[in-house]
Amino acid sequence: MSARAESGWTISLNGEVHRVEAGATVSTLLAELGQHPRTVAVEYNGEILKRDSFSLTMLSRGDRIEVVRFVQGGLEFPSTPRYSDLVKRAASSIGRAADS
């Protein structure tokens, strides 16, 4: 096994296979993608993450990550039922956080 294979693993990112380095967090993944944490909603293995946990959430082999980017006038996402559900859950989560 090569050193590269030992230093990272694959995750599912928006339904696509994506390679991350060992020790990567949601924050480092967002930085790699060029996304500012304030402009996205992140689902980690089926749960919406709060922004303050991005840097604490370590990525592991096989994790399922969905990233939805906020854009002016709404959200940018494919028009599939999966993303539609994620957007509804993220909006609900954001609304609860704003109320607290």
C-alpha positions in Angstrom: 0.0 0.0 0.0 1.4 3.4 -0.9 2.0 6.2 1.6 -0.6 8.3 -0.2 -3.3 5.6 0.3 -2.4 5.5 4.0 -2.6 9.3 4.5 -6.2 9.8 3.5 -9.4 8.2 2.5 -12.6 8.7 0.5 -15.8 10.2 1.5 -19.1 10.9 -0.3 -19.3 14.6 -1.0 -22.7 15.7 -2.5 -23.1 12.1 -3.8 -19.6 12.0 -5.5 -16.5 10.2 -4.3 -14.0 12.7 -2.9 -10.6 12.1 -1.4 -9.6 13.8 1.9 -6.3 13.7 3.8 -6.1 12.1 7.2 -7.0 14.6 9.9 -9.3 16.6 7.7 -12.2 18.4 9.3 -15.3 19.9 7.8 -13.6 23.3 8.0 -10.5 22.0 6.0 -12.8 20.4 3.5 -14.7 23.7 3.0 -11.4 25.6 2.6 -10.3 23.1 0.0 -13.6 23.7 -1.8 -13.2 27.4 -1.6 -16.3 27.8 0.5 -16.6 30.2 3.4 -18.4 28.5 6.4 -20.9 31.4 6.6 -22.1 30.7 3.1 -23.0 27.0 3.3 -25.1 24.5 5.2 -23.4 21.1 5.8 -25.1 17.8 6.4 -22.7 15.2 8.1 -23.9 11.6 7.9 -27.5 12.7 7.8 -27.4 15.5 10.5 -27.2 19.2 9.9 -24.0 20.5 11.5 -23.9 23.8 13.5 -21.3 26.1 12.1 -19.3 26.2 15.3 -18.7 22.4 15.1 -17.2 22.5 11.6 -13.6 22.8 12.9 -14.2 20.0 15.5 -15.8 17.5 13.2 -13.1 15.1 11.9 -13.8 13.3 8.6 -13.6 9.6 8.5 -13.5 6.9 5.7 -17.0 6.6 4.2 -18.5 9.8 5.7 -21.4 11.2 3.8 -21.2 15.0 3.4 -23.7 17.3 1.7 -22.7 20.9 1.2 -25.4 23.4 0.0 -24.2 26.9 -0.8 -26.2 30.0 -0.1 -26.3 32.5 -2.9 -28.0 35.9 -3.2 -31.7 35.4 -3.6 -31.8 31.8 -2.2 -29.8 28.6 -2.3 -27.9 27.0 -5.1 -28.6 23.2 -5.3 -29.7 20.6 -7.9 -33.4 20.2 -8.2 -33.6 16.7 -6.7 -35.7 15.5 -3.8 -32.6 14.8 -1.8 -31.4 18.4 -2.0 -34.8 19.7 -1.5 -35.1 17.8 1.8 -31.6 19.0 2.9 -32.6 22.6 2.1 -35.8 22.4 4.1 -33.9 20.9 7.1 -31.1 23.4 6.9 -33.5 26.3 6.7 -35.4 25.0 9.7 -32.1 24.6 11.6 -31.1 28.1 10.8 -34.4 29.4 11.9 -34.1 27.7 15.2 -30.6 29.0 15.7 -31.8 32.6 15.0 -34.6 32.3 17.5 -32.2 31.2 20.3 
